[in-house]
Amino acid sequence: MRKRKAFQIAAVVAVLPLAYGMGATAIIRTLGHRITKKLPSGSGIALTFDDGPHPVYTLQLLDLLKKYEIPATFFVVGEKVRANPDIVKRMYEEGHQIGIHHDQHTSSWLLTPARLKQQIEDTDRAIRDVTGKSPTVYRPPWGFLNAASLHLSKPYEIVLWSHVFKDWKVTHCESGLLEGLQNVPADGSIILLHDDGTNPGADSEAPIHMLDKLSTYLNETASTTEFRITGTPM
């Protein structure tokens, strides 16, 4: 009897972390409550960029977007905002949307509610210190949520994506990124790209290849496609 009870307790202890992170992510994303995967307008395309700002690649990206007068949404990492405030200031001044992507690039699955709250608040503060305004959108790294995510992110719209091309890897940039971008419909699609390759699992030079393919794509489509930011303007 004692062995059975001990086994049951052990099973519950083993399952709880999965339910808190992976299970919560699956349920929240399936139900779709407060989750945005496409623009509510049902038209246009939103370009979104995660993991920056990067002192080299983000500047090149901003130059490219300025060339074609295209607004985008940047989901920034708080510690990188503090390291590169002038880049974030330029993002804001040039009309781009700036959203939260945690203070460090840390999975919500590994964060207690208190630590998740701090990750969100510290990034909000870093953005406010530069722009003078609070962000209105939030995207957790990898799109991973936990059981506390909806409650702790109430002030923000959670923006995920409709199209992702694994552009954090050079091989994916070279073998399918341009074709993938060319096939994205202008029906409210939200594209996920990355302007920083320094996170675990990414190729450090991947943004070079992403920018090359994005430049070709924008040259082909900028004059005929409506590009929008996600969420409510700051």
C-alpha positions in Angstrom: 0.0 0.0 0.0 2.8 2.4 0.9 4.7 1.5 -2.3 1.6 2.2 -4.3 1.1 5.6 -2.6 4.7 6.5 -3.1 4.5 5.6 -6.8 1.4 7.7 -7.2 3.1 10.7 -5.5 6.2 10.2 -7.7 4.0 10.1 -10.8 2.2 13.3 -9.8 5.6 15.0 -9.1 6.8 13.9 -12.5 3.8 15.0 -14.4 3.4 18.5 -12.8 6.3 20.2 -14.6 5.0 18.9 -17.9 1.5 20.1 -17.2 2.8 23.5 -16.0 4.8 24.1 -19.2 4.3 21.9 -22.2 0.7 21.0 -21.2 -0.3 24.6 -20.6 1.3 25.7 -23.9 -0.7 23.0 -25.8 -4.0 23.9 -24.2 -3.6 27.7 -24.5 -2.5 27.6 -28.1 -5.2 25.2 -29.0 -8.0 27.2 -27.4 -6.5 30.4 -28.8 -7.7 32.6 -25.9 -5.8 35.9 -26.1 -3.5 34.4 -28.7 -3.0 36.2 -32.0 -1.6 34.1 -34.9 -3.0 36.3 -37.7 -3.8 40.0 -38.1 -7.4 40.6 -37.1 -7.9 42.7 -40.2 -7.6 39.6 -42.3 -5.4 41.5 -44.8 -1.8 42.4 -45.3 1.3 40.8 -43.9 3.2 41.5 -40.6 6.9 41.0 -40.5 8.1 40.2 -37.0 11.7 39.8 -35.7 12.7 38.0 -32.5 15.8 37.9 -30.3 17.4 41.3 -30.9 18.5 44.0 -31.0 21.8 42.9 -32.5 24.4 45.7 -32.9 25.2 44.8 -36.5 22.3 42.8 -38.0 19.4 44.9 -36.5 20.9 48.1 -38.0 21.1 46.4 -41.4 17.6 45.3 -41.0 16.4 48.8 -40.1 18.2 50.2 -43.2 16.4 47.6 -45.4 12.9 48.3 -43.9 13.5 52.1 -44.2 14.5 51.7 -47.9 11.1 50.1 -48.6 9.2 52.2 -46.0 7.9 49.0 -44.3 6.9 48.9 -40.6 7.7 45.8 -38.6 7.4 44.4 -35.1 10.5 43.6 -33.0 10.2 41.3 -30.0 13.2 42.4 -28.1 15.3 40.8 -25.3 15.5 43.2 -22.3 19.2 42.8 -21.6 19.9 43.5 -25.3 17.8 46.6 -25.1 19.9 47.9 -22.3 23.0 47.1 -24.2 21.8 48.8 -27.4 19.4 51.6 -26.5 20.2 53.7 -29.5 19.0 50.9 -31.8 15.7 50.6 -30.0 15.3 54.3 -30.1 15.7 54.2 -33.8 13.1 51.4 -34.1 10.6 53.5 -32.2 11.4 56.7 -34.1 11.0 55.0 -37.5 7.5 53.7 -36.6 8.2 50.1 -35.7 6.3 48.2 -33.0 8.4 47.0 -30.1 7.3 44.0 -28.0 8.5 41.9 -25.1 10.5 38.8 -25.6 11.7 38.3 -22.0 14.6 39.9 -20.3 16.9 37.0 -21.1 16.1 34.5 -23.9 14.6 32.0 -21.4 11.8 29.5 -21.9 8.7 30.0 -19.8 8.7 26.3 -19.1 11.8 26.9 -16.9 10.3 30.0 -15.1 8.3 30.1 -11.9 5.4 32.5 -11.9 7.6 35.0 -9.9 10.5 34.7 -12.3 8.2 35.0 -15.4 6.7 38.1 -13.9 10.1 39.6 -13.5 11.2 38.7 -17.0 8.2 40.5 -18.5 8.4 43.5 -16.2 12.1 44.0 -16.6 11.7 44.0 -20.4 8.8 46.4 -20.3 10.9 48.7 -18.1 13.8 48.5 -20.5 11.6 49.5 -23.5 9.9 52.3 -21.5 13.3 53.7 -20.5 14.2 54.2 -24.2 10.9 55.0 -25.8 8.9 56.6 -22.9 6.0 54.2 -23.7 5.0 50.7 -22.5 4.9 47.9 -25.1 1.5 46.5 -26.0 2.6 43.1 -27.4 4.4 40.1 -26.0 5.9 37.0 -27.6 7.5 34.4 -25.2 10.7 32.8 -26.6 9.9 29.8 -28.8 6.2 30.5 -28.2 6.4 28.5 -25.0 3.8 29.5 -22.3 3.2 28.2 -18.8 0.2 27.9 -16.5 0.8 31.5 -15.3 1.4 33.1 -18.7 -2.1 34.4 -19.4 -2.5 35.9 -16.0 0.9 37.6 -15.9 0.7 38.9 -19.4 -2.7 40.5 -19.1 -1.6 44.0 -20.1 -0.3 42.7 -23.4 -1.6 41.0 -26.5 0.2 37.6 -27.0 1.4 37.5 -30.6 2.6 34.3 -32.1 2.8 33.7 -35.9 1.3 31.9 -38.9 4.5 31.3 -40.8 7.9 30.3 -39.5 10.9 29.2 -41.7 13.6 28.2 -39.2 15.7 31.1 -40.4 17.9 30.7 -37.3 19.8 28.1 -39.3 21.9 29.0 -42.3 20.8 25.8 -44.2 17.1 26.7 -43.9 17.8 30.3 -45.0 19.5 29.0 -48.1 17.3 26.1 -49.0 13.7 27.4 -48.5 13.4 30.9 -46.9 12.9 32.9 -50.1 10.5 30.5 -51.6 8.6 30.3 -48.3 8.3 34.1 -48.1 7.1 34.3 -51.7 4.3 31.9 -50.9 3.0 33.8 -47.8 -0.6 35.0 -48.5 -1.5 38.6 -47.7 -4.5 37.6 -45.7 -3.3 38.7 -42.3 -0.3 36.4 -42.1 2.3 37.0 -39.4 5.9 36.0 -40.4 8.4 35.1 -37.8 12.1 35.9 -38.5 15.2 36.5 -36.4 17.7 39.4 -36.4 20.0 37.9 -33.9 21.7 34.5 -34.1 23.5 34.4 -30.7 20.9 32.2 -28.8 21.5 28.5 -28.2 20.6 26.4 -31.2 21.0 29.3 -33.7 23.7 29.9 -36.2 25.5 33.1 -35.4 25.7 34.1 -39.1 22.1 33.1 -40.0 20.9 36.7 -39.9 23.2 37.5 -42.8 21.5 34.9 -44.9 18.0 35.9 -43.7 18.7 39.6 -44.6 19.8 38.6 -48.1 16.6 36.6 -48.8 14.4 39.2 -47.2 16.0 41.9 -49.4 15.1 39.9 -52.5 11.6 39.3 -51.2 10.9 42.9 -50.4 12.3 44.1 -53.7 9.7 41.8 -55.3 6.7 42.6 -53.1 7.1 46.0 -51.3 5.2 47.9 -54.0 2.2 45.5 -54.2 1.8 44.2 -50.6 0.5 46.0 -47.5 2.8 45.4 -44.5 1.6 46.1 -41.0 2.6 46.0 -37.4 1.0 43.6 -35.0 -1.2 44.7 -32.1 -2.1 48.2 -30.8 0.5 50.9 -31.6 2.6 52.0 -28.7 
